[in-house]
Amino acid sequence: MKRIKKIDSVDMYVVRLPLVKPFETSFSVQTHREALLLKITSDDVSGWGECVTAPDPYYCYETNSTSSDIIKDFLIPILMTLKSFSIETVLQKFDRIRGHNMAKAAVENALLDLLARQYGMPLFQLIGGEDQKIMSGISIGIKDDMDNLFESIQGASDKKYHRIKIKIKKGKDVEILKAVRKTFPFIRLMADANADYALEDIHILKQFDAFDLMMIEQPLNYDDIYFHSFLQKKIDTPVCLDESIKNLNDAKTAVALGSCKIINIKQGRVGGMMTSKAIAAYCTDKNIGVWSGGMLETGIGRAFNIHLQTLPGFVLPGDTSETSRYFTEDIVDKPVVLEPDGFIKIPDGFGTGVNVLSEKLDRFKIFHARIV
């Protein structure tokens, strides 16, 4: 069991990166990625983590402000009481704090990156993954113009993305999906509702069965598991749960109720890489498909998602797409680029394999504080 001997310093940053284009979902429109970052240093080696929160509470109750407070006032003080500790020990100590999985994941990620760099190994090796190329997937926000949507889908298809996801909401769903499927009959297509429907809308959701979708993601309430079980029994399209799966117990509940056939594992949402690994193993045993979701991460969080997908069970294309789709400039030295066959290479090097560029960090940061 690999251990970290001590923590010398902890720095917190917030950076604000402009998006190439506004990204619209059923609950918000984003023009920037305002990312909370954590840097943990031990013996001149630093590990970086990214919190997947946003400034607002529209995706979930955690925000940049709540997470920064939890990290500063509770998680780091716990960490600083430990001497020569393992990741497992840290996670056990963090269990005392209920919820706040995104804050916990940011700390865990920074520690994992630090540990892998100290031991001279890539992150996927540390967590038990396999060296391989990663399938790509793209998420396309809600568009007001169909020509714009078709152009985005055609561009993704030309790039050989292995799966294309389009965001939908009530009133912008059936006719759009019908038009997309007619124009692109052979793409692997899924729809993401971001919890915009209720069970009473089953007459709408039932129509999706005609469009040969890989899945519909989180159609009902953001924290619902129970009513999704009724929906899945009434429609042929596989239901994928996202926001309502916050930990391993939620995944077990969803499987027991028959609420879904697929689960989107966002490592930041469920509490980090190790919990993600446990959920993936459980779902694989229960014949439930899993994939890695994205949260418009910078290159730091994107690298963690790539390494996560080296674990057993991640057999469906995730939300990992090229950096240039979202950012003109990132803060790391290795942008995500698709190979000609649509696959993504794991960044070479120790830890996540990506390094934060100090010039970019200084230019895009809007906050910095040394916690320890």
CORRA-V231222 format. One record per residue. N is the residue number from 1. RES is the residue in three letters. PSI is psi in radians with two decimals (* if undefined). BURIAL is I if it has 24 or more other ideal C-beta (glycine too) atoms within 12 Angstrom, else O. Layout:
# CORRA-V231222
n->[N N]
res->[RES RES]
psi->[PSI PSI]
burial->[BURIAL BURIAL]
This chain:
# CORRA-V231222
n->[1 2 3 4 5 6 7 8 9 10 11 12 13 14 15 16 17 18 19 20 21 22 23 24 25 26 27 28 29 30 31 32 33 34 35 36 37 38 39 40 41 42 43 44 45 46 47 48 49 50 51 52 53 54 55 56 57 58 59 60 61 62 63 64 65 66 67 68 69 70 71 72 73 74 75 76 77 78 79 80 81 82 83 84 85 86 87 88 89 90 91 92 93 94 95 96 97 98 99 100 101 102 103 104 105 106 107 108 109 110 111 112 113 114 115 116 117 118 119 120 121 122 123 124 125 126 127 128 129 130 131 132 133 134 135 136 137 138 139 140 141 142 143 144 145 146 147 148 149 150 151 152 153 154 155 156 157 158 159 160 161 162 163 164 165 166 167 168 169 170 171 172 173 174 175 176 177 178 179 180 181 182 183 184 185 186 187 188 189 190 191 192 193 194 195 196 197 198 199 200 201 202 203 204 205 206 207 208 209 210 211 212 213 214 215 216 217 218 219 220 221 222 223 224 225 226 227 228 229 230 231 232 233 234 235 236 237 238 239 240 241 242 243 244 245 246 247 248 249 250 251 252 253 254 255 256 257 258 259 260 261 262 263 264 265 266 267 268 269 270 271 272 273 274 275 276 277 278 279 280 281 282 283 284 285 286 287 288 289 290 291 292 293 294 295 296 297 298 299 300 301 302 303 304 305 306 307 308 309 310 311 312 313 314 315 316 317 318 319 320 321 322 323 324 325 326 327 328 329 330 331 332 333 334 335 336 337 338 339 340 341 342 343 344 345 346 347 348 349 350 351 352 353 354 355 356 357 358 359 360 361 362 363 364 365 366 367 368 369 370 371 372]
res->[MET LYS ARG ILE LYS LYS ILE ASP SER VAL ASP MET TYR VAL VAL ARG LEU PRO LEU VAL LYS PRO PHE GLU THR SER PHE SER VAL GLN THR HIS ARG GLU ALA LEU LEU LEU LYS ILE THR SER ASP ASP VAL SER GLY TRP GLY GLU CYS VAL THR ALA PRO ASP PRO TYR TYR CYS TYR GLU THR ASN SER THR SER SER ASP ILE ILE LYS ASP PHE LEU ILE PRO ILE LEU MET THR LEU LYS SER PHE SER ILE GLU THR VAL LEU GLN LYS PHE ASP ARG ILE ARG GLY HIS ASN MET ALA LYS ALA ALA VAL GLU ASN ALA LEU LEU ASP LEU LEU ALA ARG GLN TYR GLY MET PRO LEU PHE GLN LEU ILE GLY GLY GLU ASP GLN LYS ILE MET SER GLY ILE SER ILE GLY ILE LYS ASP ASP MET ASP ASN LEU PHE GLU SER ILE GLN GLY ALA SER ASP LYS LYS TYR HIS ARG ILE LYS ILE LYS ILE LYS LYS GLY LYS ASP VAL GLU ILE LEU LYS ALA VAL ARG LYS THR PHE PRO PHE ILE ARG LEU MET ALA ASP ALA ASN ALA ASP TYR ALA LEU GLU ASP ILE HIS ILE LEU LYS GLN PHE ASP ALA PHE ASP LEU MET MET ILE GLU GLN PRO LEU ASN TYR ASP ASP ILE TYR PHE HIS SER PHE LEU GLN LYS LYS ILE ASP THR PRO VAL CYS LEU ASP GLU SER ILE LYS ASN LEU ASN ASP ALA LYS THR ALA VAL ALA LEU GLY SER CYS LYS ILE ILE ASN ILE LYS GLN GLY ARG VAL GLY GLY MET MET THR SER LYS ALA ILE ALA ALA TYR CYS THR ASP LYS ASN ILE GLY VAL TRP SER GLY GLY MET LEU GLU THR GLY ILE GLY ARG ALA PHE ASN ILE HIS LEU GLN THR LEU PRO GLY PHE VAL LEU PRO GLY ASP THR SER GLU THR SER ARG TYR PHE THR GLU ASP ILE VAL ASP LYS PRO VAL VAL LEU GLU PRO ASP GLY PHE ILE LYS ILE PRO ASP GLY PHE GLY THR GLY VAL ASN VAL LEU SER GLU LYS LEU ASP ARG PHE LYS ILE PHE HIS ALA ARG ILE VAL]
psi->[2.02 2.52 2.63 2.25 -0.67 2.85 2.18 -0.67 2.71 2.18 2.45 2.36 2.69 2.19 2.68 1.84 2.22 2.44 2.63 -0.76 2.65 2.50 1.97 2.33 -3.04 -0.27 -0.17 2.92 2.14 2.35 -0.24 2.73 1.92 1.76 2.33 2.11 2.65 2.32 2.09 2.25 2.40 2.12 0.83 0.19 2.31 2.50 2.54 2.45 2.68 2.27 2.29 0.23 2.95 2.98 -0.39 2.83 0.63 -0.52 -0.76 3.12 -0.38 2.41 3.04 -0.69 -0.82 -0.71 -0.70 -0.66 -0.77 -0.75 -0.84 -0.73 -0.34 -0.92 -0.85 -0.72 -0.67 -0.79 -0.69 -0.19 -0.18 2.50 2.19 1.35 2.76 2.89 -0.68 -0.71 -0.74 -0.82 -0.66 -0.72 -0.67 -0.37 -0.40 -0.49 2.10 2.34 -2.64 0.78 -0.56 -0.67 -0.79 -0.74 -0.67 -0.74 -0.81 -0.76 -0.77 -0.68 -0.71 -0.75 -0.76 -0.83 -0.79 -0.68 -0.68 -0.61 0.05 0.83 2.71 2.68 -0.73 -0.58 -0.70 -0.68 -0.01 0.39 -3.11 2.39 2.01 2.88 2.61 2.37 2.58 2.69 2.65 2.54 2.12 2.16 2.97 2.32 2.46 -0.37 2.16 -0.64 -0.67 -0.74 -0.82 -0.69 -0.73 -0.74 -0.75 -0.72 -0.72 -0.69 -0.72 -0.54 -0.10 0.50 2.44 -0.26 2.45 2.19 2.33 2.45 2.47 2.91 2.93 2.29 -0.31 1.18 -1.40 -0.89 -0.61 -0.83 -0.68 -0.79 -0.71 -0.79 -0.61 -0.68 -0.57 1.34 -0.28 -0.04 2.67 1.90 2.41 2.83 2.46 2.02 -0.26 0.79 0.57 -0.09 2.88 2.91 -0.49 -0.22 0.31 -0.51 -0.48 -0.86 -0.54 -0.52 -0.37 -0.35 -0.38 -0.14 0.18 0.91 2.54 -0.64 2.85 2.24 2.23 1.13 -0.62 -2.94 2.58 -0.44 0.27 2.38 -0.71 -0.94 -0.41 -0.48 -0.61 -0.73 -0.82 -0.53 -0.33 -0.23 2.70 -0.54 2.26 2.31 2.34 2.20 2.44 -1.48 -0.56 -0.09 1.77 -0.15 3.14 -0.66 -0.69 -0.74 -0.74 -0.69 -0.79 -0.73 -0.76 -0.64 -0.22 0.61 -0.25 2.89 -0.17 2.57 2.31 1.99 1.81 1.93 -0.58 -0.59 -0.60 -0.06 0.08 -3.07 -0.66 -0.69 -0.67 -0.73 -0.73 -0.71 -0.76 -0.72 -0.75 -0.82 -0.68 -0.73 -0.51 0.19 0.63 2.19 2.56 2.70 2.90 2.05 2.86 2.80 0.69 0.68 2.71 -3.08 -0.35 -1.03 -0.60 -0.66 -0.69 -0.71 -0.62 -0.84 -0.63 -0.67 0.02 -0.16 2.68 2.49 -0.45 1.36 -0.07 2.54 2.37 -2.83 0.37 2.03 3.07 2.51 -0.69 -0.28 -0.51 -0.64 2.33 -0.69 2.40 -3.12 0.07 2.91 -0.21 1.69 2.71 2.18 2.39 2.43 2.89 -0.46 0.11 -0.04 2.87 2.34 2.53 2.33 2.30 2.51 3.08 2.75 -2.42 -0.34 -0.13 2.62 2.39 2.29 2.06 -0.62 -0.73 -0.69 -0.80 -0.63 -0.62 -0.13 2.48 -0.05 2.49 2.36 2.43 2.05 -0.72 *]
burial->[O O O I O O I O I I I I I I I I I O I O I O I I I I I O O I O I I I I I I I I I I I O O I I I I I I I I I I I O O O I I O I I I O I I I O I I I O I I I O I I I O I O O I O I I O I I O I I O O I O I I I I I I I I I I I I I I I I I I I I O O I I I I I I I I I O O O O I I I I I I I I I I O O O O O I I O I I O I I I O I I I I I I I I I I I O O I I I O I I O O I I O O I O O I I I I I I I I I I I O I O I I O I I O I I I O I I I I I I I I I I I I I I I O I I I O I I O O I O I I I I I I I I I I I I O I I O I I I O O I I I I I I I I I I I I I I I I I I I I I I I I I I O O I O I I I I I I I I I I I I I I I I I I I I I I I I I I I O I I I I I I I I O I I I O I I I I O I I I I I O O O I I I I I I O I I I I I I I I O O O I I O O I I O O O O O I O]
